[in-house]
Amino acid sequence: MPKEMSYYRRYLQRLKEEWGTGFPVSDEVLDDLADAAEEKYENARRDGLTVDQAQELAMAVLVDGIGDEHT
């Protein structure tokens, strides 16, 4: 049974579809970024941050990762 796609993976996939060929992130990097964002979120929640705070940190991982790949 295939692994369920995470929220962060779906978010990046949607961005990739919207950007088309100009999306600066390979599928492999996209998977790594989604995993890192998910881990950041889970750790932040374990550390007592609110859902919104944890989500903000996780999204920063995605944005920073895309930016790093683009430069």
CHARMM internal coordinates of N, CA and C (Angstrom, degrees):
IC EDIT
DIST 1 N 1 CA 1.4452
DIST 1 CA 1 C 1.5309
ANGL 1 N 1 CA 1 C 108.69
DIST 1 C 2 N 1.3255
ANGL 1 CA 1 C 2 N 118.98
DIHE 1 N 1 CA 1 C 2 N 129.24
DIST 2 N 2 CA 1.4616
ANGL 1 C 2 N 2 CA 120.81
DIHE 1 CA 1 C 2 N 2 CA -177.54
DIST 2 CA 2 C 1.5216
ANGL 2 N 2 CA 2 C 111.77
DIHE 1 C 2 N 2 CA 2 C -67.99
DIST 2 C 3 N 1.3353
ANGL 2 CA 2 C 3 N 114.65
DIHE 2 N 2 CA 2 C 3 N 149.77
DIST 3 N 3 CA 1.4472
ANGL 2 C 3 N 3 CA 121.45
DIHE 2 CA 2 C 3 N 3 CA 178.64
DIST 3 CA 3 C 1.5333
ANGL 3 N 3 CA 3 C 109.23
DIHE 2 C 3 N 3 CA 3 C -68.59
DIST 3 C 4 N 1.3358
ANGL 3 CA 3 C 4 N 115.63
DIHE 3 N 3 CA 3 C 4 N 138.94
DIST 4 N 4 CA 1.4582
ANGL 3 C 4 N 4 CA 120.45
DIHE 3 CA 3 C 4 N 4 CA 178.53
DIST 4 CA 4 C 1.5280
ANGL 4 N 4 CA 4 C 109.94
DIHE 3 C 4 N 4 CA 4 C -68.47
DIST 4 C 5 N 1.3291
ANGL 4 CA 4 C 5 N 116.45
DIHE 4 N 4 CA 4 C 5 N 138.28
DIST 5 N 5 CA 1.4485
ANGL 4 C 5 N 5 CA 121.37
DIHE 4 CA 4 C 5 N 5 CA -178.57
DIST 5 CA 5 C 1.5335
ANGL 5 N 5 CA 5 C 109.08
DIHE 4 C 5 N 5 CA 5 C -75.11
DIST 5 C 6 N 1.3146
ANGL 5 CA 5 C 6 N 116.25
DIHE 5 N 5 CA 5 C 6 N 129.76
DIST 6 N 6 CA 1.4533
ANGL 5 C 6 N 6 CA 120.85
DIHE 5 CA 5 C 6 N 6 CA -178.41
DIST 6 CA 6 C 1.5338
ANGL 6 N 6 CA 6 C 110.85
DIHE 5 C 6 N 6 CA 6 C -71.38
DIST 6 C 7 N 1.3175
ANGL 6 CA 6 C 7 N 115.15
DIHE 6 N 6 CA 6 C 7 N 162.63
DIST 7 N 7 CA 1.4579
ANGL 6 C 7 N 7 CA 121.27
DIHE 6 CA 6 C 7 N 7 CA 176.59
DIST 7 CA 7 C 1.5247
ANGL 7 N 7 CA 7 C 110.08
DIHE 6 C 7 N 7 CA 7 C -56.29
DIST 7 C 8 N 1.3297
ANGL 7 CA 7 C 8 N 116.98
DIHE 7 N 7 CA 7 C 8 N -43.31
DIST 8 N 8 CA 1.4588
ANGL 7 C 8 N 8 CA 121.02
DIHE 7 CA 7 C 8 N 8 CA -176.37
DIST 8 CA 8 C 1.5244
ANGL 8 N 8 CA 8 C 111.33
DIHE 7 C 8 N 8 CA 8 C -69.35
DIST 8 C 9 N 1.3057
ANGL 8 CA 8 C 9 N 117.04
DIHE 8 N 8 CA 8 C 9 N -35.72
DIST 9 N 9 CA 1.4757
ANGL 8 C 9 N 9 CA 121.07
DIHE 8 CA 8 C 9 N 9 CA 176.56
DIST 9 CA 9 C 1.5216
ANGL 9 N 9 CA 9 C 109.66
DIHE 8 C 9 N 9 CA 9 C -65.94
DIST 9 C 10 N 1.3312
ANGL 9 CA 9 C 10 N 116.33
DIHE 9 N 9 CA 9 C 10 N -43.54
DIST 10 N 10 CA 1.4715
ANGL 9 C 10 N 10 CA 119.97
DIHE 9 CA 9 C 10 N 10 CA 178.50
DIST 10 CA 10 C 1.5237
ANGL 10 N 10 CA 10 C 111.04
DIHE 9 C 10 N 10 CA 10 C -64.02
DIST 10 C 11 N 1.3267
ANGL 10 CA 10 C 11 N 116.47
DIHE 10 N 10 CA 10 C 11 N -39.93
DIST 11 N 11 CA 1.4584
ANGL 10 C 11 N 11 CA 120.97
DIHE 10 CA 10 C 11 N 11 CA 178.25
DIST 11 CA 11 C 1.5266
ANGL 11 N 11 CA 11 C 110.64
DIHE 10 C 11 N 11 CA 11 C -59.66
DIST 11 C 12 N 1.3315
ANGL 11 CA 11 C 12 N 116.53
DIHE 11 N 11 CA 11 C 12 N -48.37
DIST 12 N 12 CA 1.4636
ANGL 11 C 12 N 12 CA 120.78
DIHE 11 CA 11 C 12 N 12 CA 179.75
DIST 12 CA 12 C 1.5297
ANGL 12 N 12 CA 12 C 111.49
DIHE 11 C 12 N 12 CA 12 C -66.10
DIST 12 C 13 N 1.3137
ANGL 12 CA 12 C 13 N 116.63
DIHE 12 N 12 CA 12 C 13 N -38.16
DIST 13 N 13 CA 1.4646
ANGL 12 C 13 N 13 CA 120.36
DIHE 12 CA 12 C 13 N 13 CA 178.56
DIST 13 CA 13 C 1.5205
ANGL 13 N 13 CA 13 C 110.47
DIHE 12 C 13 N 13 CA 13 C -62.38
DIST 13 C 14 N 1.3343
ANGL 13 CA 13 C 14 N 116.02
DIHE 13 N 13 CA 13 C 14 N -41.19
DIST 14 N 14 CA 1.4613
ANGL 13 C 14 N 14 CA 120.18
DIHE 13 CA 13 C 14 N 14 CA 178.50
DIST 14 CA 14 C 1.5310
ANGL 14 N 14 CA 14 C 110.67
DIHE 13 C 14 N 14 CA 14 C -64.73
DIST 14 C 15 N 1.3318
ANGL 14 CA 14 C 15 N 117.14
DIHE 14 N 14 CA 14 C 15 N -41.80
DIST 15 N 15 CA 1.4632
ANGL 14 C 15 N 15 CA 120.61
DIHE 14 CA 14 C 15 N 15 CA 176.42
DIST 15 CA 15 C 1.5246
ANGL 15 N 15 CA 15 C 110.91
DIHE 14 C 15 N 15 CA 15 C -60.50
DIST 15 C 16 N 1.3185
ANGL 15 CA 15 C 16 N 115.20
DIHE 15 N 15 CA 15 C 16 N -43.11
DIST 16 N 16 CA 1.4617
ANGL 15 C 16 N 16 CA 119.97
DIHE 15 CA 15 C 16 N 16 CA -179.53
DIST 16 CA 16 C 1.5309
ANGL 16 N 16 CA 16 C 110.68
DIHE 15 C 16 N 16 CA 16 C -61.09
DIST 16 C 17 N 1.3208
ANGL 16 CA 16 C 17 N 116.55
DIHE 16 N 16 CA 16 C 17 N -42.05
DIST 17 N 17 CA 1.4617
ANGL 16 C 17 N 17 CA 120.51
DIHE 16 CA 16 C 17 N 17 CA 178.70
DIST 17 CA 17 C 1.5221
ANGL 17 N 17 CA 17 C 111.21
DIHE 16 C 17 N 17 CA 17 C -64.88
DIST 17 C 18 N 1.3251
ANGL 17 CA 17 C 18 N 116.94
DIHE 17 N 17 CA 17 C 18 N -39.56
DIST 18 N 18 CA 1.4654
ANGL 17 C 18 N 18 CA 120.69
DIHE 17 CA 17 C 18 N 18 CA 179.87
DIST 18 CA 18 C 1.5252
ANGL 18 N 18 CA 18 C 111.92
DIHE 17 C 18 N 18 CA 18 C -68.99
DIST 18 C 19 N 1.3157
ANGL 18 CA 18 C 19 N 117.38
DIHE 18 N 18 CA 18 C 19 N -38.54
DIST 19 N 19 CA 1.4609
ANGL 18 C 19 N 19 CA 121.83
DIHE 18 CA 18 C 19 N 19 CA -177.98
DIST 19 CA 19 C 1.5199
ANGL 19 N 19 CA 19 C 111.83
DIHE 18 C 19 N 19 CA 19 C -78.10
DIST 19 C 20 N 1.3047
ANGL 19 CA 19 C 20 N 117.02
DIHE 19 N 19 CA 19 C 20 N -25.03
DIST 20 N 20 CA 1.4579
ANGL 19 C 20 N 20 CA 120.23
DIHE 19 CA 19 C 20 N 20 CA -177.84
DIST 20 CA 20 C 1.5212
ANGL 20 N 20 CA 20 C 111.88
DIHE 19 C 20 N 20 CA 20 C 70.25
DIST 20 C 21 N 1.3134
ANGL 20 CA 20 C 21 N 116.85
DIHE 20 N 20 CA 20 C 21 N -140.83
DIST 21 N 21 CA 1.4657
ANGL 20 C 21 N 21 CA 121.11
DIHE 20 CA 20 C 21 N 21 CA -174.81
DIST 21 CA 21 C 1.5233
ANGL 21 N 21 CA 21 C 113.01
DIHE 20 C 21 N 21 CA 21 C -70.33
DIST 21 C 22 N 1.3343
ANGL 21 CA 21 C 22 N 117.95
DIHE 21 N 21 CA 21 C 22 N -12.20
DIST 22 N 22 CA 1.4585
ANGL 21 C 22 N 22 CA 121.05
DIHE 21 CA 21 C 22 N 22 CA 179.95
DIST 22 CA 22 C 1.5137
ANGL 22 N 22 CA 22 C 114.40
DIHE 21 C 22 N 22 CA 22 C -83.28
DIST 22 C 23 N 1.3319
ANGL 22 CA 22 C 23 N 117.60
DIHE 22 N 22 CA 22 C 23 N 0.71
DIST 23 N 23 CA 1.4697
ANGL 22 C 23 N 23 CA 120.20
DIHE 22 CA 22 C 23 N 23 CA -178.63
DIST 23 CA 23 C 1.5229
ANGL 23 N 23 CA 23 C 109.17
DIHE 22 C 23 N 23 CA 23 C -69.14
DIST 23 C 24 N 1.3472
ANGL 23 CA 23 C 24 N 116.95
DIHE 23 N 23 CA 23 C 24 N 123.37
DIST 24 N 24 CA 1.4630
ANGL 23 C 24 N 24 CA 120.26
DIHE 23 CA 23 C 24 N 24 CA -169.98
DIST 24 CA 24 C 1.5260
ANGL 24 N 24 CA 24 C 115.68
DIHE 23 C 24 N 24 CA 24 C -83.59
DIST 24 C 25 N 1.3245
ANGL 24 CA 24 C 25 N 118.52
DIHE 24 N 24 CA 24 C 25 N 13.51
DIST 25 N 25 CA 1.4574
ANGL 24 C 25 N 25 CA 120.78
DIHE 24 CA 24 C 25 N 25 CA -173.25
DIST 25 CA 25 C 1.5256
ANGL 25 N 25 CA 25 C 110.38
DIHE 24 C 25 N 25 CA 25 C -125.05
DIST 25 C 26 N 1.3218
ANGL 25 CA 25 C 26 N 116.56
DIHE 25 N 25 CA 25 C 26 N 128.86
DIST 26 N 26 CA 1.4586
ANGL 25 C 26 N 26 CA 121.31
DIHE 25 CA 25 C 26 N 26 CA 176.50
DIST 26 CA 26 C 1.5261
ANGL 26 N 26 CA 26 C 109.52
DIHE 25 C 26 N 26 CA 26 C -72.11
DIST 26 C 27 N 1.3242
ANGL 26 CA 26 C 27 N 116.60
DIHE 26 N 26 CA 26 C 27 N 164.02
DIST 27 N 27 CA 1.4637
ANGL 26 C 27 N 27 CA 120.98
DIHE 26 CA 26 C 27 N 27 CA 178.39
DIST 27 CA 27 C 1.5257
ANGL 27 N 27 CA 27 C 111.13
DIHE 26 C 27 N 27 CA 27 C -60.86
DIST 27 C 28 N 1.3149
ANGL 27 CA 27 C 28 N 117.47
DIHE 27 N 27 CA 27 C 28 N -36.66
DIST 28 N 28 CA 1.4717
ANGL 27 C 28 N 28 CA 120.73
DIHE 27 CA 27 C 28 N 28 CA 179.76
DIST 28 CA 28 C 1.5295
ANGL 28 N 28 CA 28 C 110.43
DIHE 27 C 28 N 28 CA 28 C -65.12
DIST 28 C 29 N 1.3212
ANGL 28 CA 28 C 29 N 116.42
DIHE 28 N 28 CA 28 C 29 N -45.95
DIST 29 N 29 CA 1.4644
ANGL 28 C 29 N 29 CA 120.55
DIHE 28 CA 28 C 29 N 29 CA 178.73
DIST 29 CA 29 C 1.5232
ANGL 29 N 29 CA 29 C 109.60
DIHE 28 C 29 N 29 CA 29 C -66.45
DIST 29 C 30 N 1.3268
ANGL 29 CA 29 C 30 N 117.37
DIHE 29 N 29 CA 29 C 30 N -38.66
DIST 30 N 30 CA 1.4495
ANGL 29 C 30 N 30 CA 122.13
DIHE 29 CA 29 C 30 N 30 CA 177.40
DIST 30 CA 30 C 1.5279
ANGL 30 N 30 CA 30 C 110.34
DIHE 29 C 30 N 30 CA 30 C -56.58
DIST 30 C 31 N 1.3177
ANGL 30 CA 30 C 31 N 117.36
DIHE 30 N 30 CA 30 C 31 N -45.55
DIST 31 N 31 CA 1.4655
ANGL 30 C 31 N 31 CA 121.61
DIHE 30 CA 30 C 31 N 31 CA 177.80
DIST 31 CA 31 C 1.5234
ANGL 31 N 31 CA 31 C 111.05
DIHE 30 C 31 N 31 CA 31 C -62.47
DIST 31 C 32 N 1.3311
ANGL 31 CA 31 C 32 N 116.75
DIHE 31 N 31 CA 31 C 32 N -43.13
DIST 32 N 32 CA 1.4659
ANGL 31 C 32 N 32 CA 120.85
DIHE 31 CA 31 C 32 N 32 CA 179.99
DIST 32 CA 32 C 1.5243
ANGL 32 N 32 CA 32 C 110.97
DIHE 31 C 32 N 32 CA 32 C -63.73
DIST 32 C 33 N 1.3270
ANGL 32 CA 32 C 33 N 117.07
DIHE 32 N 32 CA 32 C 33 N -42.30
DIST 33 N 33 CA 1.4639
ANGL 32 C 33 N 33 CA 120.89
DIHE 32 CA 32 C 33 N 33 CA 178.92
DIST 33 CA 33 C 1.5272
ANGL 33 N 33 CA 33 C 111.31
DIHE 32 C 33 N 33 CA 33 C -64.65
DIST 33 C 34 N 1.3152
ANGL 33 CA 33 C 34 N 116.56
DIHE 33 N 33 CA 33 C 34 N -42.41
DIST 34 N 34 CA 1.4611
ANGL 33 C 34 N 34 CA 120.24
DIHE 33 CA 33 C 34 N 34 CA 179.14
DIST 34 CA 34 C 1.5292
ANGL 34 N 34 CA 34 C 110.53
DIHE 33 C 34 N 34 CA 34 C -62.87
DIST 34 C 35 N 1.3228
ANGL 34 CA 34 C 35 N 117.31
DIHE 34 N 34 CA 34 C 35 N -42.37
DIST 35 N 35 CA 1.4634
ANGL 34 C 35 N 35 CA 120.81
DIHE 34 CA 34 C 35 N 35 CA 177.81
DIST 35 CA 35 C 1.5209
ANGL 35 N 35 CA 35 C 111.32
DIHE 34 C 35 N 35 CA 35 C -63.77
DIST 35 C 36 N 1.3306
ANGL 35 CA 35 C 36 N 116.66
DIHE 35 N 35 CA 35 C 36 N -41.69
DIST 36 N 36 CA 1.4644
ANGL 35 C 36 N 36 CA 121.03
DIHE 35 CA 35 C 36 N 36 CA -179.74
DIST 36 CA 36 C 1.5267
ANGL 36 N 36 CA 36 C 110.77
DIHE 35 C 36 N 36 CA 36 C -65.66
DIST 36 C 37 N 1.3210
ANGL 36 CA 36 C 37 N 117.22
DIHE 36 N 36 CA 36 C 37 N -39.97
DIST 37 N 37 CA 1.4622
ANGL 36 C 37 N 37 CA 121.22
DIHE 36 CA 36 C 37 N 37 CA 179.08
DIST 37 CA 37 C 1.5264
ANGL 37 N 37 CA 37 C 110.54
DIHE 36 C 37 N 37 CA 37 C -66.01
DIST 37 C 38 N 1.3118
ANGL 37 CA 37 C 38 N 116.53
DIHE 37 N 37 CA 37 C 38 N -42.45
DIST 38 N 38 CA 1.4578
ANGL 37 C 38 N 38 CA 120.74
DIHE 37 CA 37 C 38 N 38 CA 178.93
DIST 38 CA 38 C 1.5319
ANGL 38 N 38 CA 38 C 110.66
DIHE 37 C 38 N 38 CA 38 C -62.70
DIST 38 C 39 N 1.3060
ANGL 38 CA 38 C 39 N 116.30
DIHE 38 N 38 CA 38 C 39 N -42.67
DIST 39 N 39 CA 1.4616
ANGL 38 C 39 N 39 CA 120.95
DIHE 38 CA 38 C 39 N 39 CA 178.43
DIST 39 CA 39 C 1.5301
ANGL 39 N 39 CA 39 C 110.78
DIHE 38 C 39 N 39 CA 39 C -64.51
DIST 39 C 40 N 1.3257
ANGL 39 CA 39 C 40 N 117.13
DIHE 39 N 39 CA 39 C 40 N -42.06
DIST 40 N 40 CA 1.4646
ANGL 39 C 40 N 40 CA 121.94
DIHE 39 CA 39 C 40 N 40 CA 178.45
DIST 40 CA 40 C 1.5243
ANGL 40 N 40 CA 40 C 110.02
DIHE 39 C 40 N 40 CA 40 C -60.14
DIST 40 C 41 N 1.3234
ANGL 40 CA 40 C 41 N 116.26
DIHE 40 N 40 CA 40 C 41 N -45.09
DIST 41 N 41 CA 1.4598
ANGL 40 C 41 N 41 CA 121.40
DIHE 40 CA 40 C 41 N 41 CA 179.17
DIST 41 CA 41 C 1.5330
ANGL 41 N 41 CA 41 C 110.81
DIHE 40 C 41 N 41 CA 41 C -60.81
DIST 41 C 42 N 1.3148
ANGL 41 CA 41 C 42 N 116.32
DIHE 41 N 41 CA 41 C 42 N -50.11
DIST 42 N 42 CA 1.4656
ANGL 41 C 42 N 42 CA 120.32
DIHE 41 CA 41 C 42 N 42 CA -177.97
DIST 42 CA 42 C 1.5268
ANGL 42 N 42 CA 42 C 111.58
DIHE 41 C 42 N 42 CA 42 C -61.77
DIST 42 C 43 N 1.3164
ANGL 42 CA 42 C 43 N 116.90
DIHE 42 N 42 CA 42 C 43 N -42.39
DIST 43 N 43 CA 1.4682
ANGL 42 C 43 N 43 CA 120.09
DIHE 42 CA 42 C 43 N 43 CA 179.31
DIST 43 CA 43 C 1.5218
ANGL 43 N 43 CA 43 C 111.48
DIHE 42 C 43 N 43 CA 43 C -66.24
DIST 43 C 44 N 1.3229
ANGL 43 CA 43 C 44 N 116.69
DIHE 43 N 43 CA 43 C 44 N -39.87
DIST 44 N 44 CA 1.4617
ANGL 43 C 44 N 44 CA 120.46
DIHE 43 CA 43 C 44 N 44 CA 179.05
DIST 44 CA 44 C 1.5279
ANGL 44 N 44 CA 44 C 110.88
DIHE 43 C 44 N 44 CA 44 C -63.28
DIST 44 C 45 N 1.3201
ANGL 44 CA 44 C 45 N 116.89
DIHE 44 N 44 CA 44 C 45 N -41.09
DIST 45 N 45 CA 1.4704
ANGL 44 C 45 N 45 CA 120.27
DIHE 44 CA 44 C 45 N 45 CA 177.84
DIST 45 CA 45 C 1.5209
ANGL 45 N 45 CA 45 C 110.58
DIHE 44 C 45 N 45 CA 45 C -65.26
DIST 45 C 46 N 1.3343
ANGL 45 CA 45 C 46 N 116.89
DIHE 45 N 45 CA 45 C 46 N -41.41
DIST 46 N 46 CA 1.4729
ANGL 45 C 46 N 46 CA 119.98
DIHE 45 CA 45 C 46 N 46 CA 177.42
DIST 46 CA 46 C 1.5252
ANGL 46 N 46 CA 46 C 111.48
DIHE 45 C 46 N 46 CA 46 C -62.21
DIST 46 C 47 N 1.3389
ANGL 46 CA 46 C 47 N 115.63
DIHE 46 N 46 CA 46 C 47 N -31.73
DIST 47 N 47 CA 1.4633
ANGL 46 C 47 N 47 CA 120.83
DIHE 46 CA 46 C 47 N 47 CA -179.91
DIST 47 CA 47 C 1.5277
ANGL 47 N 47 CA 47 C 112.31
DIHE 46 C 47 N 47 CA 47 C -80.64
DIST 47 C 48 N 1.3269
ANGL 47 CA 47 C 48 N 117.55
DIHE 47 N 47 CA 47 C 48 N 0.67
DIST 48 N 48 CA 1.4468
ANGL 47 C 48 N 48 CA 121.36
DIHE 47 CA 47 C 48 N 48 CA 174.47
DIST 48 CA 48 C 1.5132
ANGL 48 N 48 CA 48 C 115.91
DIHE 47 C 48 N 48 CA 48 C 97.14
DIST 48 C 49 N 1.3198
ANGL 48 CA 48 C 49 N 118.44
DIHE 48 N 48 CA 48 C 49 N 4.92
DIST 49 N 49 CA 1.4626
ANGL 48 C 49 N 49 CA 120.45
DIHE 48 CA 48 C 49 N 49 CA 177.80
DIST 49 CA 49 C 1.5251
ANGL 49 N 49 CA 49 C 109.73
DIHE 48 C 49 N 49 CA 49 C -71.58
DIST 49 C 50 N 1.3188
ANGL 49 CA 49 C 50 N 115.60
DIHE 49 N 49 CA 49 C 50 N 154.87
DIST 50 N 50 CA 1.4637
ANGL 49 C 50 N 50 CA 120.04
DIHE 49 CA 49 C 50 N 50 CA 177.10
DIST 50 CA 50 C 1.5333
ANGL 50 N 50 CA 50 C 109.43
DIHE 49 C 50 N 50 CA 50 C -71.17
DIST 50 C 51 N 1.3132
ANGL 50 CA 50 C 51 N 114.73
DIHE 50 N 50 CA 50 C 51 N 169.06
DIST 51 N 51 CA 1.4653
ANGL 50 C 51 N 51 CA 119.95
DIHE 50 CA 50 C 51 N 51 CA 177.08
DIST 51 CA 51 C 1.5271
ANGL 51 N 51 CA 51 C 109.83
DIHE 50 C 51 N 51 CA 51 C -58.94
DIST 51 C 52 N 1.3159
ANGL 51 CA 51 C 52 N 116.66
DIHE 51 N 51 CA 51 C 52 N -45.55
DIST 52 N 52 CA 1.4701
ANGL 51 C 52 N 52 CA 120.31
DIHE 51 CA 51 C 52 N 52 CA -178.70
DIST 52 CA 52 C 1.5237
ANGL 52 N 52 CA 52 C 111.65
DIHE 51 C 52 N 52 CA 52 C -63.76
DIST 52 C 53 N 1.3126
ANGL 52 CA 52 C 53 N 117.42
DIHE 52 N 52 CA 52 C 53 N -42.04
DIST 53 N 53 CA 1.4624
ANGL 52 C 53 N 53 CA 120.64
DIHE 52 CA 52 C 53 N 53 CA 178.91
DIST 53 CA 53 C 1.5257
ANGL 53 N 53 CA 53 C 111.22
DIHE 52 C 53 N 53 CA 53 C -64.30
DIST 53 C 54 N 1.3182
ANGL 53 CA 53 C 54 N 115.80
DIHE 53 N 53 CA 53 C 54 N -43.82
DIST 54 N 54 CA 1.4640
ANGL 53 C 54 N 54 CA 120.52
DIHE 53 CA 53 C 54 N 54 CA 179.61
DIST 54 CA 54 C 1.5240
ANGL 54 N 54 CA 54 C 110.98
DIHE 53 C 54 N 54 CA 54 C -64.87
DIST 54 C 55 N 1.3289
ANGL 54 CA 54 C 55 N 116.17
DIHE 54 N 54 CA 54 C 55 N -40.10
DIST 55 N 55 CA 1.4697
ANGL 54 C 55 N 55 CA 121.01
DIHE 54 CA 54 C 55 N 55 CA 178.86
DIST 55 CA 55 C 1.5260
ANGL 55 N 55 CA 55 C 110.20
DIHE 54 C 55 N 55 CA 55 C -63.47
DIST 55 C 56 N 1.3197
ANGL 55 CA 55 C 56 N 116.62
DIHE 55 N 55 CA 55 C 56 N -41.42
DIST 56 N 56 CA 1.4587
ANGL 55 C 56 N 56 CA 120.66
DIHE 55 CA 55 C 56 N 56 CA 179.28
DIST 56 CA 56 C 1.5299
ANGL 56 N 56 CA 56 C 111.06
DIHE 55 C 56 N 56 CA 56 C -61.11
DIST 56 C 57 N 1.3152
ANGL 56 CA 56 C 57 N 117.21
DIHE 56 N 56 CA 56 C 57 N -42.92
DIST 57 N 57 CA 1.4669
ANGL 56 C 57 N 57 CA 120.61
DIHE 56 CA 56 C 57 N 57 CA 178.17
DIST 57 CA 57 C 1.5229
ANGL 57 N 57 CA 57 C 111.59
DIHE 56 C 57 N 57 CA 57 C -65.22
DIST 57 C 58 N 1.3169
ANGL 57 CA 57 C 58 N 116.45
DIHE 57 N 57 CA 57 C 58 N -41.29
DIST 58 N 58 CA 1.4602
ANGL 57 C 58 N 58 CA 120.55
DIHE 57 CA 57 C 58 N 58 CA 179.98
DIST 58 CA 58 C 1.5233
ANGL 58 N 58 CA 58 C 111.54
DIHE 57 C 58 N 58 CA 58 C -65.04
DIST 58 C 59 N 1.3210
ANGL 58 CA 58 C 59 N 116.34
DIHE 58 N 58 CA 58 C 59 N -42.19
DIST 59 N 59 CA 1.4607
ANGL 58 C 59 N 59 CA 119.52
DIHE 58 CA 58 C 59 N 59 CA 179.18
DIST 59 CA 59 C 1.5276
ANGL 59 N 59 CA 59 C 110.70
DIHE 58 C 59 N 59 CA 59 C -66.32
DIST 59 C 60 N 1.3214
ANGL 59 CA 59 C 60 N 117.34
DIHE 59 N 59 CA 59 C 60 N -32.35
DIST 60 N 60 CA 1.4687
ANGL 59 C 60 N 60 CA 120.69
DIHE 59 CA 59 C 60 N 60 CA 176.26
DIST 60 CA 60 C 1.5235
ANGL 60 N 60 CA 60 C 110.64
DIHE 59 C 60 N 60 CA 60 C -62.76
DIST 60 C 61 N 1.3185
ANGL 60 CA 60 C 61 N 117.12
DIHE 60 N 60 CA 60 C 61 N -35.98
DIST 61 N 61 CA 1.4676
ANGL 60 C 61 N 61 CA 120.99
DIHE 60 CA 60 C 61 N 61 CA 176.37
DIST 61 CA 61 C 1.5278
ANGL 61 N 61 CA 61 C 109.83
DIHE 60 C 61 N 61 CA 61 C -60.77
DIST 61 C 62 N 1.3211
ANGL 61 CA 61 C 62 N 116.74
DIHE 61 N 61 CA 61 C 62 N -43.76
DIST 62 N 62 CA 1.4689
ANGL 61 C 62 N 62 CA 120.47
DIHE 61 CA 61 C 62 N 62 CA -179.88
DIST 62 CA 62 C 1.5220
ANGL 62 N 62 CA 62 C 111.40
DIHE 61 C 62 N 62 CA 62 C -65.15
DIST 62 C 63 N 1.3196
ANGL 62 CA 62 C 63 N 116.24
DIHE 62 N 62 CA 62 C 63 N -48.56
DIST 63 N 63 CA 1.4614
ANGL 62 C 63 N 63 CA 120.68
DIHE 62 CA 62 C 63 N 63 CA -177.90
DIST 63 CA 63 C 1.5222
ANGL 63 N 63 CA 63 C 110.93
DIHE 62 C 63 N 63 CA 63 C -63.45
DIST 63 C 64 N 1.3116
ANGL 63 CA 63 C 64 N 116.12
DIHE 63 N 63 CA 63 C 64 N -46.18
DIST 64 N 64 CA 1.4758
ANGL 63 C 64 N 64 CA 119.94
DIHE 63 CA 63 C 64 N 64 CA 178.68
DIST 64 CA 64 C 1.5244
ANGL 64 N 64 CA 64 C 111.25
DIHE 63 C 64 N 64 CA 64 C -61.56
DIST 64 C 65 N 1.3380
ANGL 64 CA 64 C 65 N 116.05
DIHE 64 N 64 CA 64 C 65 N -40.11
DIST 65 N 65 CA 1.4691
ANGL 64 C 65 N 65 CA 119.99
DIHE 64 CA 64 C 65 N 65 CA -179.62
DIST 65 CA 65 C 1.5019
ANGL 65 N 65 CA 65 C 112.67
DIHE 64 C 65 N 65 CA 65 C -66.10
DIST 65 C 66 N 1.3071
ANGL 65 CA 65 C 66 N 116.70
DIHE 65 N 65 CA 65 C 66 N -40.41
DIST 66 N 66 CA 1.4647
ANGL 65 C 66 N 66 CA 120.22
DIHE 65 CA 65 C 66 N 66 CA 177.94
DIST 66 CA 66 C 1.5256
ANGL 66 N 66 CA 66 C 108.90
DIHE 65 C 66 N 66 CA 66 C -65.82
DIST 66 C 67 N 1.3208
ANGL 66 CA 66 C 67 N 116.29
DIHE 66 N 66 CA 66 C 67 N -42.96
DIST 67 N 67 CA 1.4531
ANGL 66 C 67 N 67 CA 120.69
DIHE 66 CA 66 C 67 N 67 CA 179.21
DIST 67 CA 67 C 1.5212
ANGL 67 N 67 CA 67 C 112.16
DIHE 66 C 67 N 67 CA 67 C -61.87
DIST 67 C 68 N 1.3292
ANGL 67 CA 67 C 68 N 116.38
DIHE 67 N 67 CA 67 C 68 N -40.91
DIST 68 N 68 CA 1.4723
ANGL 67 C 68 N 68 CA 120.59
DIHE 67 CA 67 C 68 N 68 CA 178.97
DIST 68 CA 68 C 1.5185
ANGL 68 N 68 CA 68 C 111.26
DIHE 67 C 68 N 68 CA 68 C -63.05
DIST 68 C 69 N 1.3135
ANGL 68 CA 68 C 69 N 116.89
DIHE 68 N 68 CA 68 C 69 N -38.31
DIST 69 N 69 CA 1.4670
ANGL 68 C 69 N 69 CA 121.27
DIHE 68 CA 68 C 69 N 69 CA -179.14
DIST 69 CA 69 C 1.5223
ANGL 69 N 69 CA 69 C 111.10
DIHE 68 C 69 N 69 CA 69 C -73.64
DIST 69 C 70 N 1.3173
ANGL 69 CA 69 C 70 N 116.05
DIHE 69 N 69 CA 69 C 70 N -28.10
DIST 70 N 70 CA 1.4576
ANGL 69 C 70 N 70 CA 120.46
DIHE 69 CA 69 C 70 N 70 CA -175.57
DIST 70 CA 70 C 1.5213
ANGL 70 N 70 CA 70 C 112.18
DIHE 69 C 70 N 70 CA 70 C -79.96
DIST 70 C 71 N 1.3432
ANGL 70 CA 70 C 71 N 117.29
DIHE 70 N 70 CA 70 C 71 N -24.90
DIST 71 N 71 CA 1.4672
ANGL 70 C 71 N 71 CA 120.15
DIHE 70 CA 70 C 71 N 71 CA -177.30
DIST 71 CA 71 C 1.4979
ANGL 71 N 71 CA 71 C 112.04
DIHE 70 C 71 N 71 CA 71 C -89.20
END
COOR INIT
IC SEED 1 N 1 CA 1 C
IC BUILD
